Amino acid sequence: MTGGTEGGVAGEIEAIGQMTTAGLAASTFGGPRSRGVVHRPVAEPRDACDLAHGACANCATVLTGAFCAACGQSAHVHRSIGHIVEEFLHGIWHFDSKAWRTLPRLVFAPGRLTRDYVYGKRAGYIAPLGLFLFSIFLMFFVFGMIGGPDIDGALTAANADGGAVAEAKADLAAARSEVAAAATQVAGATPGAAADKAKLAKLDTKLKTMQAKLARVEKVNDDAAHPATTSPAAKPMRWQDSVAAAARSDKLTVDTGSPSIDARIREALQNPDFALYRIEQKAYKLSFLLIPMSLPVLWLLFAFRRGVHTYDHVVFALYSLSFMSLLLIVIAVLGKLDPSSGAHNIEKATIVSNGIGSLLIFAAPVHMFAQLKGAYRLGTGGALWRTFVLATACVMILGIFAVLIVVVGLAD
């Protein structure tokens, strides 16, 4: 396969993603009652108010009231700045009024939200496709503004307190104890006999070794407790720097089966920060793939259950993915609210890091369980085993999706 062909395949995948996302957005936010209407040309009226007593300006249907019976457009077509402001405020209030009903149920009663929408109670809720597109857009917008979940910072804070600092303190106490014991033995030794001289020399060597160890441990302890005072040369290398160095020195092994793709990936990894940006863009454009990837699993979970249709699974998947996107936004924001503005607050940073990890680990399956139980009217046992299977499948699907966007993002 040639390089141009491979690049074309990646470009085609991206183009398909862009067209699909645009189509989904258009179908979601375009007026539902205007679909399938044949637009016929009409004469331009001399006055906007003439439209209330004639044909609809949008589809030429004869008007019988304030709104067109075919497409729903208002009979009065205003052309004033004030009307633009009115439409803007109406759009904000209309979305906001639905959001106040949809978002609380998405978080606290996802099963009821899903079942209500599937069985026809839809006017008061944001459509699942619209909410999915909005939450995905908002997630990547927030990640672009604040940099996404601070995984490096969370690990550094956790390691600084739970690992490096605690270990350094323990080593410091042990080293001081050994130095004190060695000093006592040296002071108690008498340089008389040859055996005493050998013992004294041995103890003296031990004392110097312990003192050197004490100095090293004190430095490590001081650096871990006061990271701001650590010299730049002493700070650990970022993983991005390690990857870039490995890619430039050809120490990084990439084997996709295509030499040209391998070369493009190694070239992209020489600038990991830009590579991450490209991967993020691919993830945004191809996020719609998570829907068809999850549908087979949901179908298999309810293959022998009567009255369950594929449409139900689509609504379930869209609302579930919307919640997961909002959850990642919350985690990213919490990760940026760093309480450790000073070295004395490292313990607080660790608590926040652990809390973020717990939120990610437990919130997703709990929400999945509640949505399954309510949406499909399951018992506790049926919802539990389906939650386990679905959560396991989701990890695998996310892994496949991650590999896909990384390969496409780096090879493009």
Long-range contacts (C-beta under 8 A, 24 or more apart in sequence): 1-258, 1-260, 2-260, 3-260, 3-264, 6-258, 6-260, 6-261, 6-411, 7-411, 7-412, 10-408, 10-411, 10-412, 11-412, 13-286, 13-408, 14-282, 14-285, 14-286, 14-408, 14-412, 17-282, 17-285, 17-286, 17-288, 17-289, 18-285, 20-288, 21-133, 21-285, 21-287, 21-288, 24-129, 24-133, 24-288, 25-133, 27-129, 28-127, 28-129, 28-130, 28-133, 29-130, 31-71, 31-72, 33-70, 33-71, 33-72, 34-58, 34-59, 34-71, 34-72, 34-73, 37-70, 37-71, 48-76, 48-77, 48-78, 48-79, 49-76, 51-75, 51-76, 51-77, 52-76, 95-126, 98-124, 98-125, 98-126, 99-126, 101-125, 102-126, 102-131, 103-326, 106-131, 106-319, 106-322, 106-323, 106-326, 107-323, 107-326, 107-367, 109-370, 109-374, 110-319, 110-320, 110-323, 110-367, 110-370, 110-371, 110-374, 110-375, 111-370, 111-371, 111-372, 111-373, 111-374, 111-375, 111-376, 112-374, 113-319, 114-312, 114-315, 114-316, 114-319, 114-371, 114-374, 114-375, 115-374, 115-375, 115-377, 117-315, 117-319, 118-311, 118-312, 118-315, 118-375, 128-314, 128-315, 128-318, 128-319, 128-322, 129-318, 131-318, 131-319, 131-322, 132-291, 132-318, 132-319, 132-321, 132-322, 132-325, 134-322, 135-321, 135-322, 135-325, 135-326, 135-329, 136-284, 136-287, 136-321, 136-325, 137-284, 138-325, 138-326, 138-329, 139-325, 139-326, 139-328, 139-329, 140-280, 140-283, 140-284, 142-329, 142-332, 142-333, 143-280, 143-332, 144-280, 146-332, 146-333, 146-336, 147-332, 147-336, 148-280, 148-332, 149-328, 149-331, 149-332, 149-335, 149-356, 150-332, 150-335, 150-336, 150-338, 151-335, 152-238, 152-239, 153-335, 153-338, 154-335, 154-352, 154-353, 154-356, 154-357, 155-353, 157-338, 157-340, 157-346, 157-349, 157-350, 157-352, 157-353, 158-350, 158-353, 158-354, 160-224, 160-227, 160-346, 160-349, 160-350, 161-346, 161-347, 161-349, 161-350, 162-350, 164-220, 164-224, 165-221, 165-224, 165-225, 165-346, 168-217, 168-220, 168-221, 168-224, 169-221, 171-213, 171-217, 171-220, 171-221, 172-214, 172-217, 172-218, 172-221, 175-210, 175-213, 175-214, 175-217, 176-214, 178-210, 178-213, 179-207, 179-210, 179-211, 179-214, 182-206, 182-207, 182-210, 183-207, 225-343, 225-346, 226-343, 227-343, 228-343, 239-272, 240-272, 240-273, 243-269, 243-272, 244-269, 244-270, 244-271, 244-272, 256-407, 256-411, 261-407, 261-411, 264-410, 264-411, 264-412, 265-407, 265-410, 265-411, 268-409, 268-410, 268-411, 269-410, 275-409, 275-410, 278-409, 278-410, 278-412, 279-405, 279-406, 279-409, 279-410, 280-409, 281-409, 282-405, 282-408, 282-409, 282-412, 283-405, 283-409, 286-401, 286-404, 286-405, 286-408, 289-401, 289-404, 290-317, 290-321, 290-397, 290-401, 291-317, 291-318, 291-321, 293-397, 293-400, 293-401, 294-321, 294-393, 294-394, 294-397, 297-389, 297-390, 297-393, 297-394, 297-397, 298-390, 301-386, 301-389, 301-390, 302-376, 305-376, 308-376, 312-375, 312-376, 316-371, 316-372, 316-375, 319-371, 320-367, 320-368, 320-371, 323-367, 324-364, 327-359, 327-360, 327-363, 327-364, 327-367, 330-359, 331-356, 331-359, 331-360, 334-359, 364-391, 365-391, 368-394
